[in-house]
C-alpha cells in the first residue's frame, strides 16, 4: 500500500504537491534531510530525474516537466473533483475506429481510466455524467459518444463497473495507517499512497455509493497532512 521513501519519491511528491511545482536544490536537499535522506543521495536523484525527463533545471530551480505537470493536474483534480448535479444520465463512449495500433489502444484505456470511465464490455465505456472535464482528442478520434440512462438499477450497474467495496476497504486502511504513523516521514509516505488511491476514486453520485463511503474523509485527512507539511517545510527550506 505504502512505498518506501526513496530520494526520488521525496522529491517527486514534494514538487507534485507544491504550487508552482519548482524549488531550488538547497530546499529539496533540506526536505530530504527531514525524511532521513542524505544530501548526496538527493543530488544524485535530481541529476537522474533531469536525465530521465522528470525534471528541468533552470536558473538554479528544479521544476516538473510537462508530462508530470499533467499528472499534478490530475492529482489536484482527484483532491477536489469538479462535479455537477446528477439527473440520472450516463456518458457512454463506444469505440468505432476500425484500425488501431497497440499504442492507440493503450492510450485510449489510460485516458478512459484517468477520466474515471469503466469498461462495461470490450469497446464500451461509461459512467454517470456528473463530472465536469474536457475529453482529450484521443477519445474523439477513436470513439462515438452517447448519453442515456441504462435500464435497471444504476447503483447495481455502478457496483458491477467498479470494485466499490475494495476501494472503500483500502481507503479505510490508509486512514488507519495515517492514525498510526508516528512521525512526519511516515505520514508523508501514507499521504503519497492516499493521493495515488484518490486518483482511482470513481467519484460517483452519492446515491450510487454505499452509505459509509470514505472518499470525503480520505480527502480531508490528506488536507490535514498538507497543512502540517506546509508548517514544517519553511523551517527546513529556509523559505
C-alpha positions as a LaTeX table, in Angstrom:
\begin{tabular}{lrrr}
\hline
Residue & $x$ (\AA) & $y$ (\AA) & $z$ (\AA) \\
\hline
Unk1 & 0.00 & 0.00 & 0.00 \\
Unk2 & 2.68 & 2.50 & 1.06 \\
Unk3 & 6.01 & 2.57 & $-0.75$ \\
Unk4 & 9.42 & 3.13 & 0.87 \\
Unk5 & 10.57 & 6.74 & 0.80 \\
Unk6 & 13.34 & 6.98 & $-1.78$ \\
Unk7 & 15.10 & 10.24 & $-2.64$ \\
Unk8 & 13.19 & 10.27 & $-5.93$ \\
Unk9 & 9.82 & 9.77 & $-4.25$ \\
Unk10 & 10.54 & 12.55 & $-1.73$ \\
Unk11 & 11.49 & 14.99 & $-4.50$ \\
Unk12 & 8.64 & 14.00 & $-6.77$ \\
Unk13 & 5.95 & 14.02 & $-4.09$ \\
Unk14 & 7.19 & 17.39 & $-2.79$ \\
Unk15 & 7.08 & 19.04 & $-6.22$ \\
Unk16 & 3.76 & 17.45 & $-7.17$ \\
Unk17 & 2.28 & 18.94 & $-4.03$ \\
Unk18 & 3.94 & 22.35 & $-4.45$ \\
Unk19 & 2.46 & 25.29 & $-6.39$ \\
Unk20 & 4.22 & 26.36 & $-8.50$ \\
Unk21 & 5.99 & 22.96 & $-8.83$ \\
Unk22 & 9.55 & 24.19 & $-8.57$ \\
Unk23 & 12.13 & 24.54 & $-5.80$ \\
Unk24 & 15.88 & 25.19 & $-5.58$ \\
Unk25 & 18.24 & 22.29 & $-4.93$ \\
Unk26 & 19.03 & 23.50 & $-1.40$ \\
Unk27 & 15.34 & 23.34 & $-0.46$ \\
Unk28 & 14.96 & 19.82 & $-1.85$ \\
Unk29 & 18.11 & 18.75 & $-0.01$ \\
Unk30 & 16.72 & 20.07 & 3.27 \\
Unk31 & 13.40 & 18.36 & 2.65 \\
Unk32 & 15.30 & 15.13 & 2.03 \\
Unk33 & 17.08 & 15.61 & 5.36 \\
Unk34 & 13.69 & 15.97 & 7.06 \\
Unk35 & 12.93 & 12.44 & 5.90 \\
Unk36 & 16.35 & 10.98 & 6.64 \\
Unk37 & 17.81 & 11.15 & 3.12 \\
Unk38 & 21.44 & 12.24 & 2.77 \\
Unk39 & 22.31 & 15.33 & 0.72 \\
Unk40 & 24.42 & 13.36 & $-1.77$ \\
Unk41 & 21.58 & 10.90 & $-2.35$ \\
Unk42 & 19.13 & 13.73 & $-3.09$ \\
Unk43 & 21.55 & 15.43 & $-5.50$ \\
Unk44 & 22.16 & 12.16 & $-7.39$ \\
Unk45 & 18.39 & 11.66 & $-7.61$ \\
Unk46 & 17.95 & 15.19 & $-9.01$ \\
Unk47 & 20.57 & 14.56 & $-11.70$ \\
Unk48 & 18.96 & 11.27 & $-12.68$ \\
Unk49 & 15.48 & 12.79 & $-12.76$ \\
Unk50 & 16.65 & 15.52 & $-15.12$ \\
Unk51 & 18.25 & 12.89 & $-17.36$ \\
Unk52 & 15.04 & 10.83 & $-17.31$ \\
Unk53 & 12.89 & 13.81 & $-18.30$ \\
Unk54 & 11.06 & 14.07 & $-14.97$ \\
Unk55 & 12.57 & 17.45 & $-14.04$ \\
Unk56 & 14.00 & 20.51 & $-15.74$ \\
Unk57 & 16.87 & 22.50 & $-14.22$ \\
Unk58 & 16.74 & 26.21 & $-14.97$ \\
Unk59 & 18.47 & 29.08 & $-13.18$ \\
Unk60 & 19.04 & 27.07 & $-10.04$ \\
Unk61 & 15.47 & 25.76 & $-9.85$ \\
Unk62 & 14.23 & 22.21 & $-10.35$ \\
Unk63 & 10.75 & 22.03 & $-11.81$ \\
Unk64 & 8.40 & 19.38 & $-13.14$ \\
Unk65 & 8.36 & 18.68 & $-16.87$ \\
Unk66 & 5.21 & 18.91 & $-18.99$ \\
Unk67 & 4.39 & 15.21 & $-18.54$ \\
Unk68 & 4.44 & 15.50 & $-14.78$ \\
Unk69 & 2.54 & 18.79 & $-14.82$ \\
Unk70 & $-0.31$ & 16.79 & $-16.36$ \\
Unk71 & $-0.02$ & 14.32 & $-13.51$ \\
Unk72 & $-0.10$ & 17.18 & $-11.00$ \\
Unk73 & $-3.29$ & 18.48 & $-12.62$ \\
Unk74 & $-4.91$ & 15.02 & $-12.32$ \\
Unk75 & $-3.74$ & 14.80 & $-8.73$ \\
Unk76 & $-5.19$ & 18.22 & $-7.89$ \\
Unk77 & $-8.46$ & 17.24 & $-9.54$ \\
Unk78 & $-8.59$ & 14.00 & $-7.55$ \\
Unk79 & $-8.44$ & 16.03 & $-4.34$ \\
Unk80 & $-11.28$ & 18.34 & $-5.38$ \\
Unk81 & $-13.18$ & 16.79 & $-8.30$ \\
Unk82 & $-15.33$ & 19.14 & $-10.33$ \\
Unk83 & $-18.84$ & 17.72 & $-10.24$ \\
Unk84 & $-22.34$ & 18.80 & $-11.23$ \\
Unk85 & $-25.79$ & 17.75 & $-10.09$ \\
Unk86 & $-26.63$ & 14.31 & $-11.41$ \\
Unk87 & $-30.02$ & 13.83 & $-13.09$ \\
Unk88 & $-29.63$ & 10.13 & $-13.89$ \\
Unk89 & $-27.80$ & 10.35 & $-17.21$ \\
Unk90 & $-24.65$ & 8.47 & $-18.21$ \\
Unk91 & $-21.92$ & 9.29 & $-20.70$ \\
Unk92 & $-21.15$ & 6.36 & $-22.98$ \\
Unk93 & $-18.13$ & 6.01 & $-25.23$ \\
Unk94 & $-18.22$ & 3.32 & $-27.93$ \\
Unk95 & $-15.03$ & 2.53 & $-29.82$ \\
Unk96 & $-15.80$ & 2.97 & $-33.53$ \\
Unk97 & $-12.32$ & 3.33 & $-35.01$ \\
Unk98 & $-11.67$ & 0.24 & $-37.15$ \\
Unk99 & $-7.89$ & 0.03 & $-37.22$ \\
Unk100 & $-5.97$ & 0.93 & $-34.10$ \\
Unk101 & $-2.38$ & 0.27 & $-33.16$ \\
Unk102 & $-1.44$ & $-1.20$ & $-29.79$ \\
Unk103 & $-0.19$ & 2.24 & $-28.74$ \\
Unk104 & $-3.51$ & 3.84 & $-29.69$ \\
Unk105 & $-5.46$ & 1.21 & $-27.78$ \\
Unk106 & $-3.22$ & 1.69 & $-24.75$ \\
Unk107 & $-3.61$ & 5.48 & $-24.89$ \\
Unk108 & $-7.38$ & 5.09 & $-25.01$ \\
Unk109 & $-7.51$ & 2.76 & $-22.00$ \\
Unk110 & $-5.21$ & 5.01 & $-19.99$ \\
Unk111 & $-7.22$ & 8.12 & $-20.82$ \\
Unk112 & $-10.53$ & 6.43 & $-20.04$ \\
Unk113 & $-9.20$ & 5.43 & $-16.62$ \\
Unk114 & $-7.94$ & 8.96 & $-15.96$ \\
Unk115 & $-11.41$ & 10.31 & $-16.78$ \\
Unk116 & $-12.93$ & 7.73 & $-14.41$ \\
Unk117 & $-14.85$ & 5.76 & $-17.01$ \\
Unk118 & $-15.22$ & 1.99 & $-16.64$ \\
Unk119 & $-15.44$ & $-0.66$ & $-19.37$ \\
Unk120 & $-18.78$ & $-2.48$ & $-19.46$ \\
Unk121 & $-17.60$ & $-4.75$ & $-22.25$ \\
Unk122 & $-14.87$ & $-4.64$ & $-24.89$ \\
Unk123 & $-15.00$ & $-1.21$ & $-26.52$ \\
Unk124 & $-17.86$ & 0.21 & $-24.43$ \\
Unk125 & $-17.02$ & 2.66 & $-21.65$ \\
Unk126 & $-19.39$ & 4.57 & $-19.41$ \\
Unk127 & $-20.01$ & 6.41 & $-16.18$ \\
Unk128 & $-22.62$ & 8.76 & $-14.66$ \\
Unk129 & $-22.38$ & 12.19 & $-16.29$ \\
Unk130 & $-21.74$ & 14.06 & $-13.03$ \\
Unk131 & $-18.14$ & 15.10 & $-13.77$ \\
Unk132 & $-17.04$ & 18.33 & $-15.43$ \\
Unk133 & $-13.93$ & 17.87 & $-17.59$ \\
Unk134 & $-12.96$ & 18.07 & $-21.26$ \\
Unk135 & $-12.49$ & 14.99 & $-23.42$ \\
Unk136 & $-8.98$ & 14.69 & $-24.87$ \\
Unk137 & $-8.57$ & 14.32 & $-28.62$ \\
Unk138 & $-7.66$ & 10.63 & $-28.35$ \\
Unk139 & $-11.24$ & 9.89 & $-27.25$ \\
Unk140 & $-12.84$ & 11.85 & $-30.07$ \\
Unk141 & $-10.58$ & 10.11 & $-32.59$ \\
Unk142 & $-11.43$ & 6.58 & $-31.51$ \\
Unk143 & $-14.95$ & 6.76 & $-30.05$ \\
Unk144 & $-18.51$ & 7.83 & $-30.70$ \\
Unk145 & $-20.09$ & 9.42 & $-27.62$ \\
Unk146 & $-23.67$ & 8.95 & $-26.49$ \\
Unk147 & $-25.74$ & 9.93 & $-23.49$ \\
Unk148 & $-28.53$ & 7.97 & $-21.90$ \\
Unk149 & $-29.78$ & 6.11 & $-18.86$ \\
Unk150 & $-29.14$ & 2.35 & $-18.93$ \\
Unk151 & $-32.05$ & 0.11 & $-17.93$ \\
Unk152 & $-32.16$ & $-1.36$ & $-14.47$ \\
Unk153 & $-30.74$ & $-0.31$ & $-11.12$ \\
Unk154 & $-28.00$ & 2.33 & $-11.58$ \\
Unk155 & $-26.42$ & 1.51 & $-8.20$ \\
Unk156 & $-26.20$ & $-2.14$ & $-9.21$ \\
Unk157 & $-24.57$ & $-1.17$ & $-12.51$ \\
Unk158 & $-22.05$ & 1.02 & $-10.66$ \\
Unk159 & $-21.20$ & $-1.90$ & $-8.36$ \\
Unk160 & $-20.54$ & $-4.06$ & $-11.45$ \\
Unk161 & $-18.31$ & $-1.46$ & $-13.07$ \\
Unk162 & $-16.22$ & $-0.54$ & $-10.02$ \\
Unk163 & $-14.99$ & $-2.51$ & $-7.02$ \\
Unk164 & $-16.53$ & $-0.08$ & $-4.56$ \\
Unk165 & $-16.12$ & $-2.35$ & $-1.55$ \\
Unk166 & $-12.45$ & $-2.90$ & $-2.37$ \\
Unk167 & $-11.79$ & 0.81 & $-2.87$ \\
Unk168 & $-13.50$ & 1.68 & 0.42 \\
Unk169 & $-11.59$ & $-1.03$ & 2.28 \\
Unk170 & $-8.24$ & 0.26 & 1.06 \\
Unk171 & $-9.26$ & 3.84 & 1.90 \\
Unk172 & $-10.03$ & 2.83 & 5.48 \\
Unk173 & $-6.70$ & 1.01 & 5.70 \\
Unk174 & $-4.98$ & 4.23 & 4.65 \\
Unk175 & $-6.92$ & 6.25 & 7.23 \\
Unk176 & $-5.85$ & 3.78 & 9.92 \\
Unk177 & $-2.24$ & 3.90 & 8.68 \\
Unk178 & $-2.25$ & 7.69 & 8.93 \\
Unk179 & $-3.55$ & 7.45 & 12.50 \\
Unk180 & $-0.73$ & 5.04 & 13.39 \\
Unk181 & 2.09 & 6.90 & 11.63 \\
Unk182 & 4.46 & 8.12 & 14.36 \\
Unk183 & 6.28 & 10.95 & 12.56 \\
Unk184 & 6.30 & 13.24 & 9.52 \\
Unk185 & 8.26 & 10.81 & 7.33 \\
Unk186 & 5.77 & 8.02 & 7.99 \\
Unk187 & 2.80 & 10.32 & 7.38 \\
Unk188 & 4.47 & 11.58 & 4.18 \\
Unk189 & 4.60 & 8.01 & 2.83 \\
Unk190 & 0.98 & 7.37 & 3.76 \\
Unk191 & $-0.09$ & 10.71 & 2.25 \\
Unk192 & 1.57 & 9.78 & $-1.05$ \\
Unk193 & $-0.37$ & 6.50 & $-1.01$ \\
Unk194 & $-3.58$ & 8.42 & $-0.30$ \\
Unk195 & $-3.03$ & 10.59 & $-3.39$ \\
Unk196 & $-2.46$ & 7.51 & $-5.55$ \\
Unk197 & $-5.66$ & 5.99 & $-4.20$ \\
Unk198 & $-7.70$ & 9.14 & $-4.79$ \\
Unk199 & $-6.70$ & 9.02 & $-8.45$ \\
Unk200 & $-8.72$ & 5.77 & $-8.70$ \\
Unk201 & $-11.83$ & 7.08 & $-6.91$ \\
Unk202 & $-14.71$ & 6.81 & $-9.42$ \\
Unk203 & $-16.30$ & 9.97 & $-7.91$ \\
Unk204 & $-19.83$ & 8.66 & $-8.33$ \\
Unk205 & $-23.04$ & 10.47 & $-7.37$ \\
Unk206 & $-23.87$ & 9.94 & $-3.71$ \\
Unk207 & $-26.93$ & 7.81 & $-4.41$ \\
Unk208 & $-24.81$ & 5.25 & $-6.26$ \\
Unk209 & $-22.35$ & 4.83 & $-3.37$ \\
Unk210 & $-22.51$ & 2.79 & $-0.18$ \\
Unk211 & $-23.74$ & 4.89 & 2.74 \\
Unk212 & $-20.38$ & 4.83 & 4.55 \\
Unk213 & $-18.25$ & 5.81 & 1.54 \\
Unk214 & $-14.89$ & 7.15 & 2.89 \\
Unk215 & $-13.90$ & 9.38 & $-0.03$ \\
Unk216 & $-14.59$ & 12.71 & 1.67 \\
Unk217 & $-12.85$ & 11.62 & 4.88 \\
Unk218 & $-9.78$ & 10.49 & 2.95 \\
Unk219 & $-9.56$ & 13.86 & 1.18 \\
Unk220 & $-9.98$ & 15.69 & 4.47 \\
Unk221 & $-7.21$ & 13.66 & 6.11 \\
Unk222 & $-4.84$ & 14.42 & 3.26 \\
Unk223 & $-5.65$ & 18.13 & 3.55 \\
Unk224 & $-4.80$ & 17.97 & 7.26 \\
Unk225 & $-1.42$ & 16.42 & 6.45 \\
Unk226 & $-0.72$ & 19.03 & 3.79 \\
Unk227 & $-1.31$ & 21.79 & 6.33 \\
Unk228 & 1.09 & 20.04 & 8.71 \\
Unk229 & 3.70 & 19.76 & 5.95 \\
Unk230 & 3.31 & 23.43 & 4.99 \\
Unk231 & 4.14 & 24.30 & 8.57 \\
Unk232 & 7.21 & 22.05 & 8.62 \\
Unk233 & 8.80 & 22.88 & 5.27 \\
Unk234 & 9.73 & 26.54 & 5.86 \\
Unk235 & 11.87 & 25.50 & 8.81 \\
Unk236 & 13.76 & 23.05 & 6.57 \\
Unk237 & 13.91 & 25.00 & 3.32 \\
Unk238 & 14.78 & 28.42 & 4.67 \\
Unk239 & 11.67 & 29.83 & 2.96 \\
\hline
\end{tabular}
